[in-house]
Amino acid sequence: MTTHADPATEPPVRAEADTDDEVTTDPGWFRKAVVYQIYPRSFADSNGDGIGDLPGIISKLDYLQKLGVDVVWLSPIYTSPQDDNGYDISNYRDVDPLFGTLADLKKLTDGLHSRGMKLVMDLVVNHTSDEHPWFIESRSSKNNPKRDWYWWRPPRKDPVGGAGAEPNNWGSAFSGPAWEFDQVTGEYYLHLFSRKQPDLNWENPEVRAAVYDMMNWWLDRGVDGFRMDVINFISKDTSLPDGPRADGMLFGDGSPHFMSGPRIHEFLHEMHLEVFAGRDKPLLTVGEMPGVTVGDAILFTDPARREVDMVFQFEHVALDQEDGNKWRPRKLRLTDLKKSLGRWQEALAERGWNSLYWGNHDQARAVSRFGDDGHYRELSAKMLAGILHLHRGTPYVYQGEELGMTNMSFGAISDYRDIEVLNHHREATTHLGHTDAEVLAALAPLNRDNARTPVQWDASRHGGFTTGAPWIAVNPNTSHINAAEQEDNPDSVFSFYRQVIALRHTEPVVAEGDFTMLLPDDEHVYAFRRSLPAPVTAVPGPAAVPGVQLLVLGNFSGEDRTVELDGGGWGDLEAGAAEPELGHYPAELVLGNYPDDGSGTHEPFTMRPWELKVFRRQHNT
């Protein structure tokens, strides 16, 4: 296996790979693609056991094709004890019987490919399950050859600040300490998440070689890439120092010592060379990276550096939380959202690439969080789709988002299934002095189970998800929010998503145009412009292909809003001049979630509650 120095400033190079490092097909194919995330246990159940499975997904492939998506990202279906719903993997090379078999996965892959779609698998290699054979060997003795495959440390001899004997004061993302004592060898192992998810030691080259071999095995079986779970956690400060502990917190914050650590660029570049370089088909690599900065993302996604195609960043989904604490929700300010997303658009304009999302399996439902899931549910769901998908980047649709599915109302802690919620509730009521009612109220808006209730396929019992008892309750509003009601309804949220996705496929300015934020200080209207200049041509005149601009406007409120845009929002130096004098064609409304009221943009106009307007014009200048 090749090893490399830290490529922090210059694109790393391996001379012998340069001639075949890029695929022969379009390397930027993902710019005009849309990704659909499936959380398998909640998508569709084929056998009545209450848990979604691969045959259930296969039965819905025509639905996905009709929606128009290009890539399906599958959350983990590997063999697992299911402590964290499959993100604790005990065998990377097999399918858990809960979900089916390798033969089912092959049928799914072939079915997607035959419909022109790709399959991206979840890659979870910051940690394994404690039931993985690697960890079973590692914990068996201090002399086992795999002992150094994980982070083992002896008890701290002199605990400080009231701490226990854990090697440092880090807290787990799932509450409690990030260390678990193991009686067999008398040492602690590190787990940044559940105690049943021990962290792999990527400093050991044998670990990296085993991971790369597994990834190549999946690509050879027809998989088209990976979404890499918390991949920027794999490089850690090997001294594992204490982290700062905030007032009122039980544990220290270790993130400065494991988020985007000292060797992260080296590891990801090495992964590219060992797994992806020279492959003869277009692949997708997406790095989930909590805490990633704009500067980090430019390096991670710069194609010349050969690390990943894009990252998932979390800045915009922390704006409705006090100090980034999801259990202390607050009202989102639209100006904060515009400032955050606008900064990422600007920073990655020349190098790198954005991923675009409102929700996923770790976030609350988009329409409940960013829109209005009551009277204006359909209108706000459509508006959110248009705003997100028309930014510069690759959009992600989380299952049910295309139907306008909403958050769930959970009555008691026993209704929840998520380990993060259950652990927090126990810690908050036992050690932090909060009442059950206080904790349940704080949990409601942003808990992960909001997104994990089953997809609502029809109005029948359990929403058509299963004929048995579902592993988690189906939202009762399946009686009026479901796929059967929407699929053939031209005015539905589903049909609107189809239009938005089709616009990306047919209009190059969506995938390739630049981005200009408008009205940055407006607390209610989100506005931006996308522009793609006319291509350089040796044949000027009427036959030349004109440039294109899109003007995108969204009202993030339930009230009428008056909008006034300088130059009509088009960026013209001579806003009052007639269109022909500027070489422009008249603007046309190409997408909206209300009937066209005939209003233009050069004069003050009114946007209706949760309205989306997308104007298009061509220009020869």
Secondary structure as UniProt FT lines:
FT   HELIX           15..17
FT   TURN            18..20
FT   TURN            27..28
FT   HELIX           29..32
FT   STRAND          35..38
FT   HELIX           40..42
FT   HELIX           54..58
FT   TURN            59..60
FT   HELIX           61..67
FT   STRAND          71..74
FT   STRAND          78..79
FT   TURN            83..86
FT   STRAND          91..95
FT   TURN            97..99
FT   HELIX           102..114
FT   TURN            115..116
FT   STRAND          118..123
FT   TURN            130..131
FT   HELIX           133..138
FT   TURN            139..140
FT   TURN            142..143
FT   TURN            145..146
FT   HELIX           147..149
FT   STRAND          152..153
FT   TURN            161..162
FT   STRAND          170..171
FT   TURN            173..174
FT   STRAND          179..182
FT   TURN            183..186
FT   STRAND          187..190
FT   TURN            195..196
FT   STRAND          199..200
FT   TURN            202..203
FT   HELIX           205..220
FT   TURN            221..222
FT   STRAND          225..228
FT   TURN            229..230
FT   HELIX           231..233
FT   TURN            238..239
FT   TURN            247..248
FT   HELIX           255..257
FT   TURN            262..263
FT   HELIX           264..271
FT   HELIX           272..276
FT   TURN            277..278
FT   STRAND          284..288
FT   TURN            290..291
FT   HELIX           294..301
FT   HELIX           303..305
FT   STRAND          310..312
FT   HELIX           316..318
FT   TURN            319..320
FT   STRAND          321..322
FT   TURN            323..324
FT   STRAND          325..329
FT   HELIX           334..347
FT   STRAND          354..356
FT   TURN            361..362
FT   HELIX           366..369
FT   TURN            375..376
FT   HELIX           377..389
FT   STRAND          394..398
FT   TURN            399..400
FT   HELIX           401..403
FT   HELIX           413..415
FT   HELIX           419..430
FT   HELIX           436..443
FT   TURN            444..446
FT   HELIX           448..451
FT   HELIX           461..464
FT   HELIX           476..479
FT   HELIX           483..486
FT   TURN            487..488
FT   TURN            490..491
FT   HELIX           493..506
FT   HELIX           508..512
FT   STRAND          514..518
FT   TURN            520..521
FT   STRAND          525..532
FT   TURN            542..543
FT   STRAND          547..555
FT   STRAND          561..563
FT   HELIX           566..569
FT   TURN            575..576
FT   HELIX           579..582
FT   STRAND          588..592
FT   STRAND          605..607
FT   TURN            609..610
FT   STRAND          612..619
//
